[in-house]
C-alpha cells in the first residue's frame, strides 16, 4: 500500500515536471516560478503523507488521507493555473479561492488526524 502510494506521488511529480518543461519550451522564454515548482507539491506533500502513514498507520485513516490528497490536488491546481496565467500575462481573482479551499482541506485533515490520535490515546488509558 505504501509503495503504491509513494509511486503514485512520484509519477504525478514526474508528469508535472515534464508538463512544465514542455510548457516553458513553447512559452517563448517566459517562465513562472509557480509553474516551475508545481511538481514539488505532490513530491513533498506525498512524502510527508507517506511518512505519516508509515509511522502511525492506525491514526492516518481513510478520511485523513482523502482530505490530505484533496488538499495536495487543490494546491497543485492552484500552482498550475497561477503559472499559466502569469505566463499569459493575466490574473484571476478566483485563484485565492484555491488557497482557501486547500488550506481548509489541510486543516480538516490535521483535525481528523488529531481527533483519531486523541481518541486512540483515551482508549489506551481506559484499558
FILUMPA-945047 format. One record per atom (N, C-alpha, C): y, x, z; residue number from 1; atom name. Coordinates in pm, 1 decimal. Atoms other than C-alpha are relative to their C-alpha. Example, Ala and Ser with C-alpha at 12.3 -4.5 7.8 and 13.67 -1.06 7.14 Angstrom:
2
       py       px       pz seq atom
   -119.0     89.0      0.0   1    N
   -450.0   1230.0    780.0   1   CA
    120.0     90.0      0.0   1    C
   -119.0    -82.0     -6.0   2    N
   -106.0   1367.0    714.0   2   CA
    109.0    -77.0     73.0   2    C
This chain:
127
       py       px       pz seq atom
   -119.6     82.7      0.0   1    N
      0.0      0.0      0.0   1   CA
    126.0     87.1      0.0   1    C
   -119.6    -83.0    -12.4   2    N
    247.2    272.4     99.9   2   CA
     17.2     87.2   -123.7   2    C
     -9.5    -80.1    122.4   3    N
    162.2    490.6   -202.3   3   CA
     51.7    -85.4   -115.8   3    C
    -44.1     91.3    105.6   4    N
    210.0    190.4   -431.8   4   CA
    148.4    -30.8     15.0   4    C
   -140.4     29.2    -28.1   5    N
    542.4    109.7   -265.4   5   CA
     87.7    119.3    -38.3   5    C
    -76.6   -119.9     32.4   6    N
    664.7    469.4   -298.0   6   CA
      5.5     22.9   -151.0   6    C
      1.7    -15.8    145.7   7    N
    555.8    485.9   -664.4   7   CA
     91.6   -100.3    -69.3   7    C
    -89.8    100.7     55.2   8    N
    748.1    166.1   -733.3   8   CA
    145.3     44.5     11.5   8    C
   -136.3    -50.2    -18.1   9    N
   1067.7    312.8   -588.2   9   CA
     26.3    121.1    -89.1   9    C
    -14.9   -118.5     84.6  10    N
   1012.0    640.3   -772.0  10   CA
     15.2    -39.2   -146.6  10    C
     -7.3     46.2    138.4  11    N
    952.8    461.2  -1101.8  11   CA
    133.9    -66.8    -28.7  11    C
   -129.0     66.2     23.0  12    N
   1262.8    244.7  -1062.5  12   CA
    113.6    102.1     -0.9  12    C
   -102.8   -103.9      0.6  13    N
   1469.5    554.0   -981.6  13   CA
     -0.9     78.4   -130.6  13    C
     10.4    -72.8    127.1  14    N
   1340.9    736.3  -1289.5  14   CA
     54.1    -84.8   -114.3  14    C
    -49.6     89.2    105.2  15    N
   1411.3    433.5  -1510.6  15   CA
    152.1    -10.6      5.8  15    C
   -146.2      6.3    -14.6  16    N
   1764.5    404.6  -1370.2  16   CA
     65.8    131.1    -41.0  16    C
    -55.1   -129.1     39.5  17    N
   1821.9    777.1  -1420.5  17   CA
      1.5     12.9   -152.4  17    C
      5.2     -4.6    146.3  18    N
   1709.7    754.5  -1783.3  18   CA
    100.2    -97.1    -62.1  18    C
    -98.3     97.0     48.4  19    N
   1925.8    444.0  -1831.5  19   CA
    140.2     58.2      4.9  19    C
   -135.1    -55.3    -10.2  20    N
   2237.1    620.2  -1704.1  20   CA
     19.3    117.3    -94.7  20    C
    -11.6   -108.4     98.5  21    N
   2162.0    922.8  -1921.9  21   CA
     28.3    -56.7   -139.2  21    C
    -20.7     61.0    131.7  22    N
   2135.3    703.0  -2230.7  22   CA
    137.0    -66.7     -8.3  22    C
   -129.9     67.2      1.4  23    N
   2443.9    502.8  -2133.7  23   CA
    113.7    100.3    -11.6  23    C
   -103.5   -103.1      9.0  24    N
   2650.3    817.6  -2083.3  24   CA
     -0.5     69.8   -135.4  24    C
      8.2    -61.9    132.1  25    N
   2525.4    960.4  -2410.2  25   CA
     76.5    -81.3   -104.5  25    C
    -65.7     86.6     97.3  26    N
   2657.0    660.7  -2602.1  26   CA
    137.7    -48.5     44.1  26    C
   -131.1     46.4    -47.2  27    N
   2978.1    617.5  -2399.4  27   CA
    112.9     93.9    -41.5  27    C
   -100.8    -89.3     57.8  28    N
   3166.7    888.3  -2591.9  28   CA
     69.4     86.8    104.8  28    C
    -54.9    -93.0    -97.5  29    N
   3212.8   1124.9  -2298.0  29   CA
     61.9    -61.7    123.1  29    C
    -55.6     66.2   -117.9  30    N
   3334.6    865.9  -2047.8  30   CA
   -113.3    -17.9    100.5  30    C
    104.8     14.7   -100.9  31    N
   3144.0    865.2  -1721.3  31   CA
     52.7    -74.8    120.9  31    C
    -33.7     73.4   -121.9  32    N
   3138.0    676.1  -1394.7  32   CA
    -91.7     49.0    111.7  32    C
     84.5    -47.1   -110.6  33    N
   3018.7    807.3  -1058.2  33   CA
    -99.3   -105.2     49.2  33    C
     91.9    102.1    -50.8  34    N
   2868.4    474.5   -954.0  34   CA
   -119.0    -20.0    -94.1  34    C
    111.8      9.5     93.2  35    N
   2658.2    460.2  -1270.1  35   CA
    -83.4    127.0      3.8  35    C
     72.5   -126.9     -2.9  36    N
   2567.5    828.0  -1246.4  36   CA
    -94.9     10.1    118.6  36    C
     80.6    -12.6   -120.8  37    N
   2430.3    791.6   -895.6  37   CA
    -70.6   -128.7     40.2  37    C
     67.6    126.2    -31.6  38    N
   2285.5    438.6   -911.5  38   CA
   -149.4     20.9     23.6  38    C
    143.0    -26.1    -16.9  39    N
   1935.7    585.6   -933.7  39   CA
    -33.3     47.2    141.4  39    C
     26.1    -49.0   -135.4  40    N
   1975.8    728.5   -583.4  40   CA
    -17.2   -113.1    101.4  40    C
     10.1    112.6    -93.9  41    N
   1997.0    384.7   -420.3  41   CA
   -146.1    -37.7     25.2  41    C
    140.1     30.3    -30.7  42    N
   1630.2    290.0   -469.7  42   CA
    -77.9    122.0     50.4  42    C
     70.9   -118.8    -46.6  43    N
   1524.1    651.7   -413.3  43   CA
     18.6     18.7    150.7  43    C
    -26.5    -22.4   -142.4  44    N
   1692.6    693.7    -73.6  44   CA
    -41.2   -121.9     83.2  44    C
     36.2    121.4    -73.6  45    N
   1656.1    332.5     38.6  45   CA
   -150.3    -23.2      2.6  45    C
    145.1     15.8      5.6  46    N
   1296.0    319.9    -75.9  46   CA
    -72.4     99.7     87.5  46    C
     60.5   -100.9    -88.0  47    N
   1211.6    643.4    102.8  47   CA
     16.3    -38.7    146.1  47    C
    -21.9     43.0   -138.5  48    N
   1367.6    512.6    423.3  48   CA
    -89.4   -117.5     37.7  48    C
     84.5    116.1    -28.9  49    N
   1182.1    182.4    399.4  49   CA
   -147.5     39.4      5.1  49    C
    138.2    -47.0     -1.8  50    N
    853.7    356.3    317.3  50   CA
    -28.7     77.6    128.2  50    C
     16.0    -74.9   -125.3  51    N
    904.4    592.1    612.7  51   CA
     -6.9    -94.3    118.9  51    C
     -0.8     97.9   -107.9  52    N
    982.3    298.3    840.6  52   CA
   -131.9    -77.0      3.5  52    C
    127.8     69.6      8.2  53    N
    670.8    116.9    719.6  53   CA
   -112.9     89.4     49.1  53    C
    103.3    -96.4    -40.4  54    N
    467.5    430.3    782.4  54   CA
     -3.1     20.7    151.2  54    C
      0.2    -30.1   -143.5  55    N
    582.0    491.7   1139.5  55   CA
    -16.1   -124.0     87.7  55    C
     14.7    124.4    -78.0  56    N
    596.9    127.2   1257.5  56   CA
    -49.9   -111.7    -91.2  56    C
     48.9    101.2     93.9  57    N
    371.1    -80.0   1032.7  57   CA
     -3.1   -141.3     56.5  57    C
      6.8    135.0    -56.1  58    N
    344.1   -370.9   1277.0  58   CA
    137.4    -65.1     11.0  58    C
   -134.7     56.7    -11.1  59    N
    722.8   -412.2   1300.7  59   CA
     62.7    -30.7   -135.7  59    C
    -56.7     25.9    132.8  60    N
    800.2   -399.0    929.5  60   CA
    -81.8   -110.8    -66.1  60    C
     70.1    116.5     51.8  61    N
    685.3   -747.4    845.2  61   CA
     40.5    -24.4   -145.5  61    C
    -29.1     36.8    139.0  62    N
    693.5   -906.6    502.5  62   CA
    146.8    -41.8    -15.7  62    C
   -140.3     44.2      3.8  63    N
   1031.4  -1063.9    581.3  63   CA
     93.7    120.0     -0.4  63    C
    -83.2   -120.1     -7.7  64    N
   1180.7   -725.4    673.5  64   CA
     -1.5     73.4   -133.8  64    C
     11.0    -70.9    128.9  65    N
   1050.5   -563.5    353.8  65   CA
     67.5    -77.5   -112.3  65    C
    -61.4     80.2    106.3  66    N
   1161.2   -851.5    131.9  66   CA
    152.2      2.3      8.9  66    C
   -145.8     -4.1    -15.9  67    N
   1512.1   -857.0    277.7  67   CA
     55.0    137.8    -36.3  67    C
    -45.3   -135.7     31.7  68    N
   1543.1   -477.8    250.8  68   CA
     -8.2     26.7   -150.7  68    C
     12.1    -17.6    145.0  69    N
   1415.4   -478.1   -108.4  69   CA
    106.7    -78.8    -75.1  69    C
   -105.8     79.7     62.5  70    N
   1657.3   -756.3   -198.9  70   CA
    134.6     68.5     16.4  70    C
   -124.0    -73.5    -24.0  71    N
   1938.6   -556.9    -43.3  71   CA
     11.8    119.1    -94.8  71    C
     -1.6   -113.3     93.8  72    N
   1844.1   -250.0   -249.4  72   CA
     26.8    -46.4   -142.6  72    C
    -21.7     52.6    135.0  73    N
   1834.2   -461.9   -565.0  73   CA
    145.9    -40.9    -20.2  73    C
   -140.2     42.4     11.0  74    N
   2180.0   -606.8   -495.3  74   CA
     91.8    121.8     -7.4  74    C
    -82.3   -120.5      3.5  75    N
   2329.7   -263.7   -421.8  75   CA
    -14.4     75.0   -132.6  75    C
     21.9    -65.6    129.4  76    N
   2172.4   -119.7   -737.7  76   CA
     70.5    -76.1   -111.2  76    C
    -70.7     81.2     99.9  77    N
   2305.9   -409.6   -945.5  77   CA
    150.1     21.2      8.9  77    C
   -142.3    -26.0    -19.2  78    N
   2649.4   -354.3   -794.2  78   CA
     40.6    134.2    -60.4  78    C
    -32.8   -132.9     52.7  79    N
   2643.7     16.2   -881.6  79   CA
     -4.3      1.4   -152.4  79    C
      9.1      3.9    146.4  80    N
   2530.5    -50.6  -1238.4  80   CA
    117.5    -75.5    -61.3  80    C
   -110.6     79.1     54.6  81    N
   2788.6   -322.0  -1300.8  81   CA
    134.7     68.7     19.8  81    C
   -124.4    -72.4    -24.7  82    N
   3067.0   -118.6  -1140.2  82   CA
     15.7    114.0    -99.1  82    C
     -5.0   -111.2     94.7  83    N
   2979.8    180.2  -1356.8  83   CA
     23.5    -44.7   -142.0  83    C
    -16.4     50.0    137.1  84    N
   2951.6    -18.9  -1677.2  84   CA
    140.9    -53.1    -21.4  84    C
   -135.7     52.1     13.8  85    N
   3280.1   -198.6  -1614.7  85   CA
    104.8    111.8      5.2  85    C
    -94.1   -112.4     -5.1  86    N
   3454.4    129.2  -1525.9  86   CA
      2.7     74.2   -133.4  86    C
      5.1    -66.3    131.2  87    N
   3336.9    288.1  -1850.0  87   CA
     67.8    -85.7   -105.6  87    C
    -63.0     90.6     96.5  88    N
   3452.8    -19.0  -2040.1  88   CA
    149.5    -14.9     25.1  88    C
   -142.0     11.0    -32.0  89    N
   3792.3      5.1  -1869.9  89   CA
     37.3   -135.6     54.3  89    C
    -23.4    134.6    -50.9  90    N
   3759.3   -328.8  -1697.9  90   CA
    -33.3     -4.1    148.8  90    C
     30.2     20.1   -141.2  91    N
   3715.7   -467.5  -1347.7  91   CA
    -32.4   -146.9     20.9  91    C
     32.1    137.8    -31.8  92    N
   3586.8   -782.6  -1183.8  92   CA
     19.3    -23.0    149.7  92    C
    -16.5     28.1   -142.4  93    N
   3684.0   -945.1   -855.9  93   CA
   -131.5    -39.0     67.4  93    C
    127.4     43.8    -54.7  94    N
   3324.3  -1058.9   -812.2  94   CA
    -88.6    115.6     45.6  94    C
     80.0   -113.9    -42.2  95    N
   3194.1   -706.9   -753.3  95   CA
     -3.3     13.8    152.2  95    C
     -1.2     -4.0   -146.6  96    N
   3299.6   -731.7   -388.2  96   CA
   -105.2    -92.8     59.0  96    C
    100.9     94.3    -46.0  97    N
   3064.6  -1027.2   -352.3  97   CA
   -137.8     67.0      8.1  97    C
    126.1    -73.9     -3.1  98    N
   2771.5   -796.9   -435.1  98   CA
    -11.2     81.8    128.8  98    C
      2.5    -79.7   -122.6  99    N
   2867.2   -572.4   -144.4  99   CA
    -19.6    -86.5    123.0  99    C
     16.1     89.7   -114.1 100    N
   2896.7   -864.8     96.2 100   CA
   -143.8    -50.8     10.1 100    C
    137.2     51.5      0.2 101    N
   2559.4  -1008.0     -6.2 101   CA
    -98.7    111.1     35.3 101    C
     89.2   -112.2    -29.2 102    N
   2390.0   -666.5      0.2 102   CA
      4.4     40.7    145.6 102    C
    -11.9    -33.5   -141.7 103    N
   2526.2   -585.8    344.2 103   CA
    -57.6   -109.5     88.6 103    C
     58.1    110.5    -76.3 104    N
   2428.9   -931.0    469.5 104   CA
   -152.2      4.9      0.1 104    C
    145.3    -10.5      6.5 105    N
   2071.7   -890.7    346.9 105   CA
    -51.3    118.0     81.4 105    C
     39.3   -117.1    -78.4 106    N
   2053.4   -545.0    501.2 106   CA
     10.9    -29.1    149.8 106    C
    -17.0     37.1   -140.3 107    N
   2186.7   -681.5    830.2 107   CA
   -112.5    -92.6     46.3 107    C
    108.9     90.8    -35.7 108    N
   1931.5   -965.3    831.5 108   CA
   -133.6     73.6      7.0 108    C
    122.5    -79.7     -3.9 109    N
   1656.1   -715.4    755.6 109   CA
     -8.4     79.5    130.0 109    C
     -2.7    -75.2   -126.1 110    N
   1761.2   -499.6   1051.0 110   CA
    -20.6    -92.4    119.1 110    C
     17.4     95.2   -109.9 111    N
   1784.7   -804.6   1277.3 111   CA
   -144.2    -50.4      9.2 111    C
    139.6     43.3      0.7 112    N
   1437.7   -923.2   1172.2 112   CA
    -90.7    110.7     53.7 112    C
     77.2   -113.7    -51.3 113    N
   1300.4   -574.9   1241.2 113   CA
     15.8     12.1    151.1 113    C
    -25.0    -12.1   -143.9 114    N
   1464.6   -558.1   1583.4 114   CA
    -58.1   -117.7     77.9 114    C
     59.1    117.5    -65.0 115    N
   1350.6   -912.5   1666.9 115   CA
   -149.9     20.0     17.2 115    C
    144.6    -25.3     -6.5 116    N
    991.7   -821.3   1587.1 116   CA
    -30.4    111.6    100.4 116    C
     18.5   -111.5    -92.8 117    N
   1027.8   -495.7   1781.5 117   CA
     12.7    -45.8    144.5 117    C
    -18.9     48.0   -137.8 118    N
   1162.4   -670.9   2092.6 118   CA
   -109.7    -98.2     38.8 118    C
    107.4     95.0    -27.6 119    N
    900.4   -945.5   2065.8 119   CA
   -129.7     74.7     31.6 119    C
    120.8    -78.7    -22.3 120    N
    624.1   -687.1   2044.0 120   CA
      7.7     75.6    133.0 120    C
    -19.2    -71.0   -126.3 121    N
    770.8   -494.8   2339.1 121   CA
    -22.0    -93.4    117.5 121    C
     21.2     99.2   -105.7 122    N
    775.9   -812.8   2550.8 122   CA
   -148.4    -29.7     18.5 122    C
    141.8     28.5     -6.3 123    N
    413.3   -884.5   2462.8 123   CA
    -77.3    113.5     64.9 123    C
     69.8   -113.5    -60.0 124    N
    306.7   -534.5   2565.6 124   CA
     26.3     10.2    150.6 124    C
    -30.8     -2.3   -142.7 125    N
    480.0   -570.2   2902.9 125   CA
    -71.3   -110.8     75.6 125    C
     65.7    111.4    -67.5 126    N
    315.6   -904.5   2981.8 126   CA
   -150.3     20.6     12.3 126    C
    146.0    -21.2     -7.8 127    N
    -39.4   -779.7   2917.7 127   CA
    -34.8    116.1     86.9 127    C
